[in-house]
Amino acid sequence: MNNLLETPIEYLKGVGPQRGELLRKELNIHKYRDLLNLYPNRYIDRTRYYKINQLQNTPTEVQIVGKIIHIKTVEFGKGKKRLTATFIDDTGEMELVWFQGIKWIRESIKVNFPYVIFGKINAFNGQFSMPHPEMEGLEEHKASLRSAMQSIYPSTEKLSNKGISNKVINKMMQQLFIETHSLFTETLPDYLIHELQLIPKNAALFNIHFPKSQELLSKAQFRLKFEELFFIQLQLITKNLIRKHKIKGHPFGNVGDYFTDFYKYHLPFELTNAQKKVLKEIRNDLGSNAQMNRLLQGDVGSGKTIVALMCMLLAMDNGFQACLMAPTEILANQHFNGISELAKSLNVNIKILTGSTKTADRKTIHEELENGSLHIIIGTHALLEDKVKFKNLGLAIIDEQHRFGVEQRSKLWQKNEIPPHILVMTATPIPRTLAMSLYGDLDISVIDELPPGRKPIQTVHRYDSNRLKVWAFIKDEIEKGRQIYIVYPLIQESETLDYKDLMDGYESISRDFPLPKYSVSIVHGKMKPVEKDAEMIRFAEGKTNIMIATTVIEVGVNVPNASVMIIESAERFGLSQLHQLRGRVGRGAEQSYCILMTGHKLSNESKTRLETMCKTNDGFEIAEVDLKLRGPGDIMGTQQSGVLNLQIADLVKDRDILQLARHHAIKLLKEDASMTKPEHKKLREIFIEMGKKKNIWNYIS
């Protein structure tokens, strides 16, 4: 059966070379199997008939039973014609309109004959009309109903223009089921189908395309979603298990002087329970013989840096070096300053390596790394260069993983004969469901509480018309000795526009906050790095009261005295960006504020984002809303979203199914990791096939 599904699509009756070419280009359908896996994105209930007096002005398709009592051709514009017909039922009348094929339609329409019409409704001045309805005689309609729910397939403008309408795709699908006799190989073990009461594969595929009822459609969707997520989880978990068995790590058996000394005498504050829990998970990994591969998630300000340092000290206690790689120079510098400050009383050699490190310093760093006298190196992509060699790298920490591809992770691996332990840190909380799919091959630790003594930041939304009050509030805060950030959006396409917004803002703020009483800093993308740093330092040292910037300060400035973050045109920012920006304040003991400024015209999505920001400070809650608004691909950036090219499941709506699939995948692999039991024979074959393919979905049907 599977061989038949490999047939090129143009051989399907009714397709042919021209349509085949279009299907390939527009919908990526190359073979029978791809067409089978083109699932409808919605359904229309053809069991429901409307009366004309029940119609509402909504853009959904409806079907109505009635008859045409009058037809006429109307001329409009230069030589243009349209055909209109008056259609009635026992509750009222409406108009049917055609702009094309007028002559043929006029000849084929029968007056006073019972029809079922189907299409989208337009409303104008309380009058309803339906352009280009599908029409069927009532008797013929009663005889021909194939399924109660009509499938609507994904399409493109080009397909519609070339006459490949939804009706045509539906016909192709019927033909596919006729040619394959709808005999599809079962992919899941019998006991799993039985335990979860799943419908068989054949029934699921038939009912996803031609649902006999709403109930069967739901069962088909559940079965196919479960299967898709189950196979992903099998892949991810197997990858993790293989790594744990195959890839040996350096066991860090000692908890020695560096770690103990720091913990006892130099810890600046008591660790939170969440930090202790995470450290315990990491220490268990480091103490085993397998290589650690862990994701550390924590919200802005939850204290990931101190956990990172303590892991590095463990590496040193066991005679190894450690490195920390960050995506930008600003961030690398921030880590370097933070970690050097924390470790200042310990005898540790820490250096930083970035694109702007001077040649002489580089030479020293390279030598010290190779002879082992440099314990901790912090840097950017510069750490990946071939020239950078370690004596014995035992731990690599990567910050802000979603800006680094997987290739960069493997480059760090190759810096040692036995790969170092890997700890990936992210300050953009990822909803658990998404993390389970994106990072299923990593173990996950979460720091989910903030250090004590931090006051939650108060967030408010203000319109531009309240600006005078906002300015008065800032002046009060500056009187108290606090500092202020004002951030302008950056839209890549139009640097000139962004720059103009920023400069206009700078001029009006300089007027409202004049020298010598106030002093204003500015940072933007057109400045040289040296100038940017100089301005940042002036602000950090308290020489200026207000910092005006584009989003360059999203990461990397730590000024405990700054207590107000004003975000201009806040509706132009994404949720995670707003949350990251807000995290720049609230770093000291004082009450901090975040003020979101917008105009009055806001889309519903913008309103949801602003309301979410005002309602919660919890990064995980914000990430959940963000996932609902934007979908998974956008959140992680393109290089990660390939994982999520799902055909039927949806990570947001189907999180329960994902958890169920993960649970059963783990259970199965615990009992039969190599899938060699007789009941897993089919599963194993499909799994091996999937492993050969870049796109695993082709092999699920």
N, C-alpha and C positions, 0 to 999 in steps of 0.2 A: 504493500500500500504506500509506504513512504516514498518508494521510487517514483510513483505516479505524481506525488506532490512536488517532485523536482522538475516536472515538465515546464519548459518556458511558456510564459503566459500567452504569447500570440497563438499557441496551438489550441487554446480553449475556444470552442465554437462561439462565434459572435464577437471575437476579439480581433484577430488578424494583425499583420505587421504594423499598420499605422496606429491603431489604438494601443497595441502593445508598447510601441515606442513612447506614446504619451503617458501610459500608466507607469512606465519605468521612470521617466523624467519627473513626473508630477507627484507620484505617490510612492516611488521606490518599490514598485511591485514588479518583480522580475520573473517569479515562478508561481505555480498554482499555490504553493504554501504561503507566499506573501499575501495573495488575495484572501486566502482562508483566514489569515491573521489580521486582515483589515477589519477591525471591529467597529460597529456603528457607534457614533458618539451620542446619539439620542434616539428616541422612539416616539412615534405618534400613535396614539390610541385610536385605531380605526373602528373600534366598537362603539364609539360615541358619536351621535348625530346631534347637531345643533339646530335650534329653530332660529329664524332670522331675528326675532325679538330678544334672543338670548345673547346676541353678538356683543362683544366689547372691543374697544380699540386696543387690542394687544396683538403683537406681531407673531401669534402662533397660527399653525395651520388648523383649519376646521373642515368638517364635511357636513353638507346640508342636503336634504332630499327636497326636491321641488320641481317646478317646470318653467320653461321660458315662454313668455306670452308675447314678446315683441322684440324685433331686431332692427337696428339701423346702422348705416355707415355715416360717420361724421368726418368732415374735412376740418383739419386744423393746421395752421402754418402753411408754408409753401408746398403744395402738392402732397401733404401728409394726410393719411387717413387712419381712423381707428374704427373698430367695430364694437358696438355696445348692444347688450341684450338686457331686457328686464326679466329678472328671475324672481319667482314668488313661491311662498309656501303658505300654510293656513294662518301664519301670524304676521306676515308683512312682505315687503319687497326690497330688492337690492339690485345692483347693476353688475354685469359681467363685462370685462373689457379685454379686447385683443388689439395689439399693435402690429403683429406679424401674422402671415399666413391667412390674411383676412378672407381672400376669395374661397379658399378650400374650406375654411371653418363655416363660412356663411352657407355654402352648399350642403355641408354635412349635418348642420344643426336641424333638429326637428322641433317645431313649435308645439306646445301643449303635450309634451311627451315626458314621462317621469324620469328625471336624471338624478344621479348623486354627483354633486360637485365637491371638489376638494382643492384648497389652496390657502394663501395668506390673505388676510382682510386688511383693506385700507378704509379709514373713516374720514369723511370730509363734510363739514356742516351737518353732522348728525346722520348723513347718508352713508351706507356701507357699500363698498365695491370690492370685487375680486379680480385682479388682473390674471390673464392666462390660466384659468382654472383647469385642473384635470377633470374630465367628464366621462361618466360611464352610465349607460342605461341602467335603470334600477334592477331589472331582471338579471342582466348580465353581471352586475355588481354582486347580487346575492349569490350567484353561482361561482364567482371567481375568487372569493376572498381566501387568500392563502394563509395569512396569519393575522391575528387580531391587532398585533402591534406592528406598525410599519417602521422598518429600520432606516435611519438617515445616516449616510456614510460621510466621512471626511471628504472634502473635495477642494478643488481650486478653481479660480476664475477661468483659467485656460481650458480645463476639462469641460466646464459648463459651455464655454463658447464653441468648443469642438463637438458639442452634442453628446458628451458623455455625462448624462444627467444622473440623478440618484436612481431613477427608474432603470436606466441602462446598467448601472453597477449592480442593482438588485437582480436584474436578469442574468448578469454574468455569474453572480453568486449562486443562483438557482442552477445554472448550467454546471457549475463546479461540483455542486452536491450530486447532480445526476451522474456526471462522469465518474466521480469517485465512489459512487454508491454510498456516500457518507460512512465509509468504514475507516475510522481513524484509530490509530494505535493507542491503547490505554497507556498512560505514562506514570500513574501513581500506583503504589502497592495496594493490593486488595484490602489489607487490614486497615489502612489509612482511610480509604474510601468508605469502609464500613463504619469505622470509629467516628468520622466526622460527618457521616451521612451525606457524602458528596454524590452528585448525579454523575453517571458515566461520561467519559470524554465525548463519545458520539453525541449523546443527548445535549451536552453542554454546548458543543459547537453548533449543532442544529438550532438550538433555542436562542443562541446569542444573535444569530442572523435572522431566524424566522420564529420569533417567540410565539408559542401557542397560547400563552397567558402571562399575565404579570408575574404570577408565582413562579412559573418555569423560567422566566427571564431572570428573576432574582437568583434562583438556584444556579443558573448557568453562569451568571456574573460572579457569584461567590466562588464557584468551582474554579473558574479560569483565573481569577485574581489570586486565589490561594496558591494555585499551581505556579504562577509566575513568581510570586514572592518566595515560595518554598525553594524553587530552584536557585534563585539568587542567594538565599541564605545558605543553602547547601554549598554553593561555590565559596562564599565568603568564609564560612566556618571551617570548611576543609582547608582553605588556604592558611587559616590561622593555626589549625591543628598540625598541618604539615610543617609550618614554620617552627612550631614549638618542639616537634620531634626532631626535625632535620637540622635546624639552625641552632647550633650550640652557642651559648653566650658565656661570658666570663662570670662565674658565680662570685658575687661580692659577699664573701663570708664574714669579713671583719666589720664590726662597728667600732672604729678606732678613735684616736685622739681628736682628729679634725672635727668629726661629727659630734662626739661627746662634749668636747670643749666648747664648741659653738652652742650646743643645745643647753648646756649648764650655765655658761657665763655670758654669752654675747647675744642671746635672743632678745631683740628689742621689745617684744611683747609676747604674751602668752599665746600659743597657737590655738586656733579655733578647733572645735571637735571635727569639723569637716576637713581641715588641714591634716589633723592627726590621722584620720581615717585614710585619706589619700596617701599619706606617707607610708602607712602600714601596707597598703596595696602595692605600692612601688617597691618597698623593701622586700616583700614576698617575692615579687618578680625577679629582683636583682639577686636574691639569694638562691634562686633555682638555677638549674644548668641551662635553661633555655634563654634565648635572646629576648629581652623585653621589647615590646612594641605597644606602647600605651598612649592613649589620647588623654590629656589633662584639660578638662573644661572648667573654666571659672569665669564668673562675671567680672566686669571692670572693677578693679580694686579689691578682689577677694583674696589677694595674697599668693599668687602663683609664683612670684619671683623668689620668695623665701623657700618655697618647696623645691624650686629648681636648684637653688644654691645648696640646700641640704643633700640633694641627690648627688650633686657634684662633689661634695665633701666625702660622701660615701665612696665614690669612685677613687678619690685620692687616698682614702684609708686603705684601699685595696691595691694601691700602687698604679692607678691608671690616670690618664688625662681626661679632661672633659671639654666639650665645646658647646656654645650656644649660638645658633644661627637665627638672625632676624631678617625680615624682608626689606627694611630700609635702614639708612645710616642713622636717622633720628632715633629709631627704635633701638638699634644696636648700641648707640651712645647712652640711651636711657638705661638699658640693661647694665651696661658697663659701669655707669655711675652708681646705680642702685646696688649692684653686687659688690663693687669695690668698697662702698660705704659699709655694707653689712659685714664684710669680711676684713675690715681694716685692722682689727686686733689679732687676726690670725696670721700665721706666717705663710701666706699663699701668693704665688706669682700669677697675676691676672693681667692679660693684655687684650687690646682690641685691634681687629684687622678689618678695614673697609677699603672702598675704592680710593679714599683720599689719604690713606696712610702713607707717610713719606718713605722713599726707597730705603734710606738708612735704617729706619725702624722695621721695615719689612724684613730686611736681611737678619736683624737680631731675632725677630719673631720666628722666622723659618729655622734658624739655628737652634733656638731654645726649644722649639716644638720637637725637633729631631733628637736632641740630646735628653729630652724629658724634663728639663728644668722649668719649663713653662707648664703650670698645672691646668690653668683654665684659659681658654681663648674664646672671646666673644666677637662675632663679626657678621658680615652680610654674605652675599653670594661669593665674595672674595675667598671664603673658606673652602669653596669647592675647587679652586684652581689646582691644577696638577702639581704646581710647585709646593703646595702646602702638604707637608708630610708629618705624621705624628710618630712619636716613639711607641706609644701604646694607648690609642684612643679607646676608652672604655664606655663612655656615655656621650651621646649626641642629643642635644635638646633643640627642637625646632620650634620657633615661635610663629604664630599666625599661619598655620599649615596651609589654609586654602589659597594662600598666595604662592605656595611652592608646589610644583607638580611632583608626582611620585618619582620621576627620574632623578630629581635632585636628592631625594631621600636615599636612593640607591647609590648615588655618587659618594655620599658620606659613608655608606656601608663599606665601600671598597677601600677606605683609608686604612683598613686593618685586615690582617689575615682572618681573625675571628671578628665578625661584624660587631660594632659597638651596640650597647643597649640604646634604644630610641625612645625619647619622650617627646611627643608632639603637644605643644600648648596652644590653646586658642582662647582669645578673649571675646570672640563673637560666639555666644552660646548657640549651640545647634540643638534643635529639638531632638529629643531622644529617638523618636522614630526615624528621623533623617540620619542621625548619627549611626544608628544600627545598620542602615543600608550603605551609607557612604564609607563608613569606617568599620564595616563588619569585621575586617581583618585586624582591627586594633582592639585591645581591651580598653574600656572607658572608665575614667575616674572623674568625679565631679566635685568641685568645691562649691557647695551651695549655701554658704553663709558668709556674711561680711565680718571683718574684725570688729570687736566691740568698740563702743565709743563713737562710731560713725553715725552722724545724723542723716536720715534719708533726705535726699535732695528734693526740694519742693519744685514741682514743674507746673507752669501755667501757660495758657494760650492767650495771646493778646493780639487784637487787630491793629493795623497801622494807625487807625484813628485814636488809639490809646497811647500813642508814642510819648506825648508830653508827660503822662503819669509815669511811664517806664523810665524816662530820662531823670525825673525827680527821684525815683527810687534808686537809680544808679548813684546819683550825687550823694544820697544818704549813705549808701554802702561805702563810697570812697571816703566820706567824712570819718567813717568808722575805721578807716585804714585798710579796706579791702580792695581787691583788684577785679577787673572785669574783662571777659572775652566777648567780642562781637564777631560772629562768623557769617560770611557770605557764601552762597552756593557756588559751586564750580560746575559748569556744564561744558564738557569737553569740546563740543562742536564750535562753541563760540567764545574763544578766549577774549576777543575784543570786548564782547558784551559783558563777560564776567568782570573783566578788568575795569570797565566803565562803572558797573554797579559798585564795585569795591571802592574805586576812587571817589565816586559821588558820595558814597557813605562816609569815607574818610574825611572829605571836605566838610560835610555838614556836621559831623561829630566834632571835628576840630573847632568849628565855629561855636557849637554848643558847649564844648568843654575847652575853653581857651587857655593858652599858656599865660602866666607861669603857674596858675593854680593847678592845672591838670596837664598831664603829659601822655601823649598817645603813640603807641608803636604800631607798625603795619608789617605784615608778612604776606607775600603772594608768590605765585609761580614764576614771575618774570625776574625775581631777584636772584642774585648769585648766592650759592650756598653760604658763603662767608658772611654776606650781609644778613641773610635769614638768621644765621646762628647769633650774630651780634644783637639783632633785635630781640630774639628769644631770651638771650642772656640778660639784656637790660630789663625785660619784663620779669624774669625769674628773680632778679636781684631787687625788684621793687622800685626801680628807677622810673618806670612808667606805670600809669594807673590802668590804662585801657589797651588791650591788644586787639587790633582789627586784623582779621585773617580770612583766607579761604580755607578749605578743609585740610590744608597741610597740618593743622594741629590736631587732626582726628587722633593721630597717635603721637606720643612722644614728648609731651610737655608735662612736667610735674611741678605745679606751683601751688603749694598748700594754701597760700594766702588768697588765691583767686576764688571768689565765692559766688560770682554770677556768670552764667553762660547765656548770651543772647544769640538766638539763631534767626537770622533774617531769611525771609521767604522760606520758612520751615517746610512749606508744602512741597518744595522741590527736592527734599532729602528723603532717602529711604529710611525705614524704621531702625535698622541696625546702625546706620550712620548717625541718626539722631541720638541713639542710645550711647554710642561710642563718644560722641561730642559731649554729651551731658556728663560722661565719666571724667572729663577734664576738671570738673569742679568737685567739691565735696571731699577733698583730700586732706583737709585740715579739721580742726575740732569745731569750727564755726558752722552755723546753719548756712547751707548753700542753696542757690536758686537757679532754675533753668527757665528762660522765657522764650516761648516759641512765637515769633512774629509772623503774621500773614496778612494778605489782603482779605476782602470779604468773599471773593469768588473762590469757592473750594469744591473740588470733586468729592464724591462720597468716600472714595478711597483715602483721600487726604484727611478728611474728617476722622475716619477710623484711626489713621496713624496718629493724629494729634491727640485724640481722646485716649488712645492706648498709652501714649507717653505721659499724659497727665494722671492717668489712673494707677500706673505701676512703675516701680523701679527694678522689677525682676527681669533680668535679661532673658531667662528661659521662657517666661510668659510672653515677652515681646517677640522672641524668635518664633514662637508658635503662631502668633498673629501674622507675622511677616510671611511665614510659610503659607498660611491660608491665602494671603493677599497676592503673593508673587509666584507661588509654586517653587518646587525644589531646585530646578535648574538654575534659576537666577541667583538664588541665595549663595550657592557655592562657587559661582564663577564658572566659566565654560569648561576649564580643564577637568573639573570634577563631575560635570553634569552628565557626561557620557554614561555614567553608571546608571543614570535614571531615565534612560530612554524606554520607559515602560509602555507596554502596548495596551494594557487594560486596567492595571492597578493604579491607585493614586495614593501617594504616601501620606497625604493629609487625611483624606476621607477614609482610607482603609487601614488606619494604624492598628486596629484590633486584629484584622486579618494578618497584618505583618507580624504582630507579636505571636499569634497562633502559629504562623508558618515557621518563625524562628524557633519557637518552643519544640515543634515536631522535628525540625531539622537537627537541632542539638540532640534530641532524644535518639533519633535514628543513628546519628554518627557516634554517639556514646556506645550504642549496642553493636553497631556494625560499621566501623569507620571505613573499611575498604569496600563496603556494599557488595560483599561476596555471597551473602545468604541467598538461597533460591528465590525468595520473595522480592529481592531487590535487583534481580537480573536485568529487568527492563530499565529500571531507574539508572543502573550503572551504565548501560549502553548509551542512554540519552546524555548522561552526565559527561561521559568521555567525548561524545560528539560535540557537546556544548563547549568543552574545553578547547577544541580545535578552532572554534569560530570566534571571531572578534565580537560578532553580534549574537549573543546566546539565544535571543528570542526565536531565531529561525528554527531552533531545535526543540521547541517546547511542544509543537503540535504533532 
